[in-house]
């Protein structure tokens, strides 16, 4: 009897389950699956870079580019001129007959017109070499591009070259009463400066002379340190 009841219950349950409709299940793809290739197009950054390059290009072509290059060379020349006294240049004083000497050298090199440009680099080199042999003063490399004719060379050899440092030039200038320049500076040394018993205002600071030029002129010393 118990078996009959159990079978009846199972048959009813299976019959009810058979009536349940199937629930649709959505399958999600894996996050690690290979994504399809996407064709790379022109991005906003690439478009902006191309537009910026187009705006930076000279509007008037080679003429503006040449003008810009000329301005850069001129600026570089001014920079060299501002610190020219620091370069190893020999002083030069033009002789009184510098003009006649330059013109004679020009005639000997078949240069009859002082304003005419040199026909070749070889002609320019020969003429400037002759000027150097006669006047013992050469054109520096930074100014060779300025010498294009005999007239330019004459202007160069008329100009004196003063290699005096600006600080040394102040020795011969009459200064105002409230201004004094001490050209020979003083270095502290405990053996010679005995006004306060050889004590310095900076007892832990050494006075070391490293230059070869001033080692014999100024005597240095190493301060004693209690620590470390």
Protein Blocks (a to p, Z undefined) as FASTA:
>chain_A
ZZmmmmmmmmmmmmmmmmpccddddddddfkbccddddddddfklmmmmmmmmmmpcfkl
jmlmmmmmmmmmmmmmmmmmmmmmmpccddddddfklmmmmmmmmmmnopablkbccfbf
klmmmmmmmmmmmnopacdfklmmmmmbfklmmmmmmpccdfbdfklmmmmpccdfkbcc
dfbacdddfklmmmnoopafblmbccddfbfklmmmpccdddddfbZZ
